[in-house]
Amino acid sequence: MVTTEVERVNYRLIGGIVAAATIGGFMFGYDSGVINGTQKGLESAFSLGRLGIGVNVGAILIGSSIGAFGAGRLADTIGRRGTMMVAAVLFLASALLAGAAPTSAIFIFARIVGGLGVGAASVISPVYISEVTPAHVRGRLSSVQQVMIISGLTGAFVANYLVARYAGGSTAEFWLGQQAWRWMFWLQAIPALVYLVALVNIPESPRYLVVKGEDARAEAVLTRLFGPTAARAKVQEIRASLSADHHKPKLSDLIDKTSGRLRPIVWTGLGLAVFQQFVGINVVFYYGATLWEAVGFGEDAALLTNILSGVISIGACLLAIALVDKVGRKPLLLVGSAVMAVSLATVAYAFSTAVTAADGSVSLPGHNGVLALTAAMTYTFFFNLSWGPIMWVMLGEMFPTQIRGSGLAVSGFAQWIANALISVSFPTLAVSPGLAPTYFGYAFFAALSFFFTRAMVHETRGRELEQMKG
């Protein structure tokens, strides 16, 4: 879009749209993070062992992988806004049912339902934002999604900490005679309702409307966003970017008609999605309290460490917002990969020095506890400066309009499958071969992601969505 058109952007409306859409990111973070600090309650209530804890914690990821794939396809059928509204209802239902679950099976079902919402929100919010914002600020506004994800995680950590502290522990009795850990889940019903109400007041994506043949509605939305002259031109650009035969988007569009193979851009999307998880970030998100208790922190201190991690993450995301449209996506990914590899290896070294006392308690000798905490926070900071927000920014903008929904479907599915593999395996890996080898594994994938980015990722900064090639 040329400069004269950009000057007519209705930033107030775009700001309101982004604020409403990114509540989905907050719910993504909250629903993912609420499990962190409830594991003692789950273990006690359902008599769970290590495998049982892994399954109950990881249940959300089953729903998330299905939700991410289904949402990518559903967004091409009922629209971006309609899909987000479905996600909001799923968040609400999951919050109520998870807190009330009388058995592990019902709890797992509730978390799968929540996962469907998480998966849907994770892929649709970024693409919706990218489709209603001008190119010169698209990276910054799309990065707000990650700020809201981390805000949701931190909100869950703070709520869990306060509830546990006020009740006297996560398994202690709280309001209405229910244990504190149940209230940790019920509290997330509040932001879920806010999300649902907010979505009622935002328009549908104009690019989706053009794909559906509703050019007049698309032009009306674009007129509100950019003015009438730019709106008419943009509808024509979107229309011209679609498949030559103007067929409806379908999954087979991901196959290159000439070679009969997946388009290279799809492989890039899959790689970005998988590497974001294989560096082990959700071990910190899901098992942070358990992890720090395993190396000598008390429950109270471990929960406070989660909050510190959340605050640092938000700061990193704000810095990413300031940089993403200035230095670009690829440089941030490369810097993030390099620093994460070093910091993860440092955490692994610190954990390798852990000693067990006669009473069975575990601690890190000398200054290694401080070293582990500092390296972990450095890792968290650089993840949220780079791979945390940038992966979602790129998935939302890198695919051509014709295959955007399908590309997001397969990339989002891969991202959540990778998440599940890492998260469900961690409790077992933490015991054998142990924390140190496990973290060295995450460091290896961080290093590998650096070379993947150099070879496969192409810069998208400043390019209009209709200029994206697959």
C-alpha positions as CSV (number, residue, x, y, z in Angstrom):
1,M,0.0,0.0,0.0
2,V,1.5,3.4,-1.0
3,T,2.2,6.1,1.5
4,T,-0.8,8.3,0.6
5,E,-3.1,5.4,1.4
6,V,-1.3,4.4,4.6
7,E,-1.8,8.0,6.0
8,R,-5.6,7.3,5.9
9,V,-5.3,4.2,8.2
10,N,-7.9,4.2,10.9
11,Y,-5.5,3.2,13.7
12,R,-8.2,3.6,16.4
13,L,-10.4,0.9,14.8
14,I,-7.4,-1.3,14.1
15,G,-6.2,-1.0,17.7
16,G,-9.7,-2.1,18.9
17,I,-9.7,-5.0,16.5
18,V,-6.2,-6.1,17.6
19,A,-7.1,-5.7,21.3
20,A,-10.2,-7.9,20.9
21,A,-8.5,-10.6,18.7
22,T,-5.5,-10.9,21.0
23,I,-7.7,-11.8,24.0
24,G,-7.5,-15.2,22.3
25,G,-3.8,-15.1,22.9
26,F,-4.4,-14.3,26.5
27,M,-6.7,-17.3,26.8
28,F,-4.2,-19.4,24.9
29,G,-1.6,-18.5,27.5
30,Y,-3.9,-18.7,30.5
31,D,-5.3,-22.1,29.6
32,S,-1.8,-23.4,28.9
33,G,-0.3,-22.0,32.1
34,V,-3.0,-22.7,34.6
35,I,-1.9,-26.3,34.8
36,N,1.4,-25.1,36.3
37,G,1.0,-25.2,40.0
38,T,-2.0,-27.6,40.0
39,Q,-0.1,-30.8,39.6
40,K,0.0,-31.6,43.3
41,G,-3.8,-31.3,43.4
42,L,-4.3,-33.5,40.4
43,E,-1.9,-36.1,41.8
44,S,-3.8,-36.1,45.1
45,A,-7.3,-36.0,43.7
46,F,-6.8,-38.7,41.1
47,S,-4.0,-40.8,42.6
48,L,-1.7,-40.2,39.6
49,G,1.8,-41.4,39.0
50,R,4.4,-39.8,36.8
51,L,2.9,-41.1,33.6
52,G,-0.6,-40.1,34.8
53,I,0.6,-36.5,35.5
54,G,2.1,-36.4,32.0
55,V,-1.1,-37.5,30.4
56,N,-3.3,-35.1,32.4
57,V,-0.9,-32.2,31.8
58,G,-0.5,-33.1,28.1
59,A,-4.2,-33.7,27.4
60,I,-4.7,-30.1,26.4
61,L,-2.1,-30.7,23.6
62,I,-4.3,-33.4,22.0
63,G,-7.1,-30.9,21.7
64,S,-4.7,-28.1,20.6
65,S,-3.3,-30.1,17.7
66,I,-6.8,-31.0,16.5
67,G,-8.0,-27.4,17.1
68,A,-5.2,-25.9,15.2
69,F,-5.7,-28.1,12.2
70,G,-9.5,-27.8,12.3
71,A,-9.5,-24.1,12.8
72,G,-7.3,-23.5,9.8
73,R,-9.9,-25.3,7.7
74,L,-12.9,-23.9,9.6
75,A,-11.6,-20.3,9.1
76,D,-12.1,-20.8,5.3
77,T,-15.7,-21.9,5.9
78,I,-17.2,-19.8,8.7
79,G,-14.6,-17.0,8.8
80,R,-11.9,-15.8,11.0
81,R,-14.2,-14.1,13.5
82,G,-16.6,-17.1,13.6
83,T,-13.8,-19.5,14.4
84,M,-12.5,-17.3,17.2
85,M,-16.0,-17.2,18.7
86,V,-16.1,-21.0,18.7
87,A,-12.8,-21.0,20.5
88,A,-14.2,-18.6,23.2
89,V,-17.1,-21.0,23.9
90,L,-14.7,-23.9,24.2
91,F,-12.5,-22.0,26.7
92,L,-15.5,-21.3,28.8
93,A,-16.8,-24.9,28.8
94,S,-13.3,-26.2,29.6
95,A,-12.8,-23.9,32.6
96,L,-16.0,-24.9,34.2
97,L,-15.6,-28.6,33.6
98,A,-11.9,-29.0,34.5
99,G,-12.5,-27.4,37.9
100,A,-15.5,-29.6,38.6
101,A,-14.0,-32.9,37.3
102,P,-14.6,-35.8,39.7
103,T,-12.3,-38.2,37.8
104,S,-9.1,-38.1,35.8
105,A,-11.0,-39.1,32.7
106,I,-13.4,-36.2,32.9
107,F,-10.5,-33.8,33.6
108,I,-8.7,-35.1,30.6
109,F,-11.8,-34.6,28.4
110,A,-12.2,-31.0,29.8
111,R,-8.6,-30.2,29.0
112,I,-9.0,-31.6,25.5
113,V,-12.0,-29.3,25.0
114,G,-9.9,-26.4,26.2
115,G,-7.1,-27.5,23.9
116,L,-9.5,-27.2,20.9
117,G,-9.9,-23.6,21.9
118,V,-6.2,-23.0,22.4
119,G,-5.3,-24.6,19.1
120,A,-7.9,-22.5,17.3
121,A,-6.9,-19.2,18.9
122,S,-3.2,-19.9,18.3
123,V,-3.5,-20.0,14.6
124,I,-6.5,-17.8,13.8
125,S,-5.7,-14.7,15.9
126,P,-2.4,-14.0,14.1
127,V,-3.8,-14.5,10.7
128,Y,-6.8,-12.3,11.4
129,I,-4.5,-9.6,12.7
130,S,-2.3,-9.8,9.7
131,E,-5.3,-9.6,7.4
132,V,-6.6,-6.3,8.8
133,T,-3.4,-4.4,9.4
134,P,-1.1,-2.4,7.0
135,A,2.2,-3.9,6.1
136,H,4.4,-1.3,7.7
137,V,3.1,-2.1,11.2
138,R,1.9,-5.7,10.7
139,G,4.8,-7.3,12.5
140,R,4.4,-5.1,15.6
141,L,0.7,-5.6,15.8
142,S,0.9,-9.3,15.1
143,S,3.5,-9.6,17.9
144,V,1.0,-8.3,20.4
145,Q,-0.4,-11.9,20.2
146,Q,2.7,-13.2,22.0
147,V,2.6,-10.4,24.6
148,M,-1.0,-11.5,25.3
149,I,0.0,-15.2,25.4
150,I,2.7,-14.4,28.0
151,S,0.3,-12.1,29.9
152,G,-2.1,-15.0,30.0
153,L,0.6,-17.3,31.3
154,T,1.7,-14.8,33.9
155,G,-1.9,-14.1,34.8
156,A,-2.4,-17.8,35.5
157,F,0.8,-17.9,37.5
158,V,-0.2,-14.9,39.6
159,A,-3.8,-16.3,40.1
160,N,-2.5,-19.7,41.1
161,Y,0.1,-18.2,43.5
162,L,-2.5,-16.0,45.2
163,V,-5.1,-18.7,45.5
164,A,-2.5,-21.2,46.8
165,R,-1.1,-18.7,49.2
166,Y,-4.5,-17.6,50.5
167,A,-5.7,-21.1,50.9
168,G,-2.5,-22.4,52.4
169,G,-1.5,-24.6,49.5
170,S,-2.8,-25.9,46.2
171,T,-4.5,-28.9,47.9
172,A,-5.9,-26.9,50.8
173,E,-9.7,-26.2,51.0
174,F,-10.7,-22.8,49.6
175,W,-14.1,-21.2,48.8
176,L,-17.3,-23.2,49.0
177,G,-15.4,-26.2,50.5
178,Q,-13.5,-26.9,47.2
179,Q,-9.8,-27.4,47.0
180,A,-7.7,-24.4,45.8
181,W,-6.5,-26.1,42.6
182,R,-10.1,-26.4,41.3
183,W,-10.6,-22.7,41.7
184,M,-7.4,-22.1,39.7
185,F,-9.3,-23.6,36.7
186,W,-12.7,-21.9,37.5
187,L,-11.1,-18.4,37.5
188,Q,-10.3,-18.7,33.8
189,A,-14.0,-18.5,33.0
190,I,-13.8,-14.7,33.5
191,P,-11.5,-13.9,30.7
192,A,-13.2,-16.4,28.5
193,L,-16.5,-14.5,28.8
194,V,-14.7,-11.2,28.1
195,Y,-13.2,-12.7,24.9
196,L,-16.6,-13.9,23.7
197,V,-18.3,-10.5,24.2
198,A,-15.3,-8.6,22.6
199,L,-15.5,-10.7,19.4
200,V,-19.1,-9.6,18.8
201,N,-17.9,-6.1,18.1
202,I,-15.2,-6.7,15.5
203,P,-15.6,-7.1,11.7
204,E,-14.8,-10.2,9.6
205,S,-11.5,-10.3,7.8
206,P,-11.8,-8.6,4.4
207,R,-9.5,-11.1,2.8
208,Y,-11.8,-13.9,3.8
209,L,-14.8,-12.0,2.5
210,V,-13.1,-11.6,-0.9
211,V,-12.3,-15.4,-1.0
212,K,-16.0,-16.1,-0.3
213,G,-17.0,-13.8,-3.2
214,E,-18.4,-11.1,-0.8
215,D,-16.5,-8.2,-2.4
216,A,-19.0,-5.5,-1.3
217,R,-18.8,-6.5,2.4
218,A,-15.0,-6.7,2.1
219,E,-14.8,-3.2,0.6
220,A,-17.1,-1.9,3.4
221,V,-14.7,-3.2,6.0
222,L,-11.6,-2.0,4.1
223,T,-13.2,1.5,3.8
224,R,-13.6,1.7,7.5
225,L,-9.9,0.7,7.9
226,F,-8.2,2.5,5.0
227,G,-10.6,4.8,3.3
228,P,-12.7,4.3,0.1
229,T,-10.0,4.8,-2.5
230,A,-7.6,2.3,-0.9
231,A,-10.4,-0.1,-0.2
232,R,-11.4,-0.4,-3.9
233,A,-7.8,-1.0,-4.9
234,K,-7.1,-3.5,-2.1
235,V,-10.2,-5.6,-3.1
236,Q,-8.8,-5.9,-6.6
237,E,-5.3,-6.8,-5.3
238,I,-6.8,-9.5,-3.1
239,R,-8.9,-10.9,-5.9
240,A,-5.9,-10.9,-8.3
241,S,-3.8,-12.8,-5.7
242,L,-6.2,-15.8,-5.6
243,S,-5.9,-18.9,-7.7
244,A,-6.3,-18.2,-11.4
245,D,-9.5,-20.3,-11.6
246,H,-10.8,-18.6,-8.4
247,H,-11.7,-21.9,-6.7
248,K,-12.3,-22.1,-3.0
249,P,-9.3,-22.7,-0.8
250,K,-8.6,-26.4,-0.2
251,L,-5.9,-28.6,1.4
252,S,-4.6,-29.8,-1.9
253,D,-3.5,-26.3,-2.8
254,L,-0.5,-27.0,-0.6
255,I,0.8,-29.3,-3.3
256,D,2.9,-27.7,-6.1
257,K,1.0,-28.6,-9.3
258,T,4.2,-28.8,-11.3
259,S,6.3,-31.0,-9.1
260,G,3.5,-32.8,-7.3
261,R,5.2,-32.2,-3.9
262,L,4.6,-29.9,-1.0
263,R,5.4,-26.3,-1.7
264,P,8.7,-25.1,-0.2
265,I,6.8,-22.5,1.8
266,V,4.9,-25.2,3.6
267,W,8.1,-27.0,4.6
268,T,9.3,-23.6,6.0
269,G,6.1,-23.2,8.0
270,L,6.4,-26.8,9.3
271,G,10.0,-26.2,10.4
272,L,9.2,-22.9,12.1
273,A,6.4,-24.6,14.0
274,V,8.3,-27.7,15.1
275,F,11.6,-25.9,16.1
276,Q,9.6,-23.4,18.3
277,Q,8.6,-26.4,20.4
278,F,11.7,-28.6,20.2
279,V,13.8,-25.9,22.1
280,G,11.7,-26.9,25.2
281,I,9.9,-23.7,26.0
282,N,6.7,-25.4,27.2
283,V,8.7,-27.4,29.8
284,V,9.1,-24.0,31.5
285,F,5.5,-23.1,30.9
286,Y,3.9,-26.3,32.0
287,Y,6.3,-27.7,34.6
288,G,8.1,-24.6,35.9
289,A,7.0,-25.1,39.5
290,T,7.8,-28.8,39.5
291,L,11.1,-28.2,37.8
292,W,12.4,-25.7,40.3
293,E,11.1,-27.8,43.2
294,A,13.1,-30.7,41.8
295,V,16.3,-28.8,42.3
296,G,15.6,-27.6,45.8
297,F,13.2,-24.6,45.6
298,G,10.1,-24.7,47.9
299,E,6.6,-24.5,46.4
300,D,6.2,-20.8,47.3
301,A,9.6,-19.9,45.8
302,A,8.9,-22.0,42.7
303,L,5.6,-20.3,42.0
304,L,7.3,-16.9,42.5
305,T,10.0,-18.0,39.9
306,N,7.1,-18.6,37.5
307,I,5.9,-15.1,37.9
308,L,9.4,-13.7,37.4
309,S,9.7,-15.7,34.2
310,G,6.4,-14.2,33.0
311,V,7.4,-10.7,33.7
312,I,10.8,-11.1,31.9
313,S,8.9,-12.7,29.0
314,I,6.5,-9.8,28.7
315,G,9.5,-7.4,28.6
316,A,11.1,-9.4,25.9
317,C,7.9,-9.4,23.8
318,L,7.6,-5.6,24.1
319,L,11.2,-5.3,22.8
320,A,10.3,-7.7,19.9
321,I,7.4,-5.4,19.0
322,A,9.8,-2.4,18.9
323,L,12.3,-4.3,16.7
324,V,10.3,-6.6,14.4
325,D,9.4,-4.0,11.7
326,K,12.8,-2.3,12.0
327,V,15.3,-5.1,11.9
328,G,13.1,-7.8,10.4
329,R,11.9,-11.3,11.3
330,K,14.9,-13.4,10.2
331,P,17.6,-11.5,12.2
332,L,15.6,-11.9,15.4
333,L,15.2,-15.6,14.8
334,L,18.9,-16.1,14.2
335,V,19.9,-14.2,17.4
336,G,17.3,-16.1,19.4
337,S,18.5,-19.5,18.2
338,A,22.2,-18.7,19.0
339,V,21.5,-17.4,22.6
340,M,19.0,-20.1,23.4
341,A,21.5,-22.8,22.5
342,V,24.1,-21.4,24.8
343,S,21.7,-20.6,27.7
344,L,20.1,-24.1,27.5
345,A,23.5,-25.7,27.6
346,T,24.3,-23.7,30.7
347,V,21.1,-24.8,32.4
348,A,22.0,-28.4,31.5
349,Y,25.5,-28.0,33.0
350,A,24.1,-26.5,36.3
351,F,21.5,-29.4,36.6
352,S,24.3,-31.9,36.0
353,T,25.9,-30.8,39.4
354,A,22.8,-31.5,41.5
355,V,23.3,-33.4,44.7
356,T,20.9,-35.4,46.8
357,A,21.1,-35.2,50.6
358,A,20.5,-38.0,53.0
359,D,16.9,-37.0,53.5
360,G,16.3,-37.2,49.8
361,S,16.2,-33.4,49.2
362,V,17.9,-32.1,46.0
363,S,20.0,-28.9,45.7
364,L,22.5,-27.3,43.4
365,P,25.9,-26.7,45.0
366,G,27.7,-23.4,45.3
367,H,26.5,-20.7,42.9
368,N,25.0,-23.2,40.5
369,G,21.4,-22.5,41.6
370,V,21.9,-18.8,40.7
371,L,23.6,-19.9,37.4
372,A,20.7,-22.2,36.5
373,L,18.1,-19.5,37.3
374,T,20.1,-16.8,35.4
375,A,20.6,-19.0,32.3
376,A,16.9,-20.1,32.4
377,M,15.7,-16.5,32.5
378,T,18.1,-15.5,29.7
379,Y,16.7,-18.4,27.6
380,T,13.2,-17.3,28.4
381,F,14.0,-13.7,27.5
382,F,15.5,-14.5,24.1
383,F,12.8,-17.0,23.2
384,N,10.2,-14.3,23.7
385,L,12.3,-11.8,21.8
386,S,12.5,-14.2,18.8
387,W,10.9,-17.6,18.3
388,G,8.0,-16.9,20.6
389,P,6.4,-14.0,18.7
390,I,8.1,-14.2,15.3
391,M,7.0,-17.8,14.5
392,W,3.4,-16.7,14.9
393,V,4.0,-13.5,13.0
394,M,5.5,-15.4,10.1
395,L,2.8,-18.1,10.0
396,G,0.2,-15.4,9.9
397,E,1.7,-13.6,6.9
398,M,4.1,-15.8,4.9
399,F,1.5,-17.9,3.1
400,P,-0.2,-16.6,-0.1
401,T,-3.9,-15.8,0.4
402,Q,-5.1,-18.9,-1.5
403,I,-3.3,-21.3,0.9
404,R,-3.2,-19.2,4.1
405,G,-5.9,-21.2,5.9
406,S,-4.5,-24.6,4.8
407,G,-0.9,-23.6,5.5
408,L,-1.9,-22.6,9.0
409,A,-3.8,-25.8,9.5
410,V,-0.9,-28.1,8.8
411,S,1.7,-25.8,10.5
412,G,-0.5,-25.4,13.6
413,F,-1.1,-29.1,13.8
414,A,2.7,-29.8,13.6
415,Q,3.4,-27.2,16.2
416,W,1.0,-28.7,18.7
417,I,2.1,-32.3,18.0
418,A,5.7,-31.2,18.7
419,N,4.5,-29.4,21.8
420,A,2.8,-32.7,23.0
421,L,5.9,-34.8,22.3
422,I,8.1,-32.4,24.4
423,S,5.6,-31.8,27.2
424,V,4.3,-35.4,27.7
425,S,7.9,-36.9,27.6
426,F,9.4,-34.4,30.1
427,P,8.3,-36.1,33.4
428,T,9.9,-39.4,32.2
429,L,13.0,-37.8,30.7
430,A,13.6,-35.8,33.9
431,V,14.0,-39.1,35.8
432,S,15.9,-41.0,33.1
433,P,18.2,-39.9,31.6
434,G,17.8,-36.9,33.8
435,L,17.4,-33.1,33.7
436,A,20.9,-32.4,32.4
437,P,20.8,-34.7,29.3
438,T,17.2,-33.5,28.6
439,Y,18.2,-29.8,28.5
440,F,21.3,-30.6,26.4
441,G,18.8,-32.1,23.9
442,Y,16.8,-28.9,23.9
443,A,20.1,-26.9,23.4
444,F,20.9,-29.1,20.3
445,F,17.6,-28.3,18.7
446,A,18.1,-24.6,19.4
447,A,21.5,-24.8,17.6
448,L,19.9,-26.7,14.7
449,S,17.1,-24.1,14.4
450,F,19.8,-21.5,13.6
451,F,20.9,-23.3,10.5
452,F,17.4,-24.0,9.5
453,T,16.6,-20.3,9.6
454,R,19.6,-19.4,7.6
455,A,18.7,-21.9,4.9
456,M,14.9,-21.8,4.7
457,V,13.4,-18.6,6.1
458,H,12.9,-15.6,3.8
459,E,12.3,-12.1,5.1
460,T,8.7,-10.8,5.0
461,R,9.2,-7.4,6.6
462,G,7.3,-4.6,4.7
463,R,5.7,-6.9,2.1
464,E,2.0,-6.8,1.4
465,L,0.2,-10.1,2.0
466,E,-0.7,-10.2,-1.7
467,Q,3.0,-10.2,-2.6
468,M,3.7,-13.4,-0.7
469,K,4.8,-16.3,-2.9
470,G,4.6,-20.0,-2.2
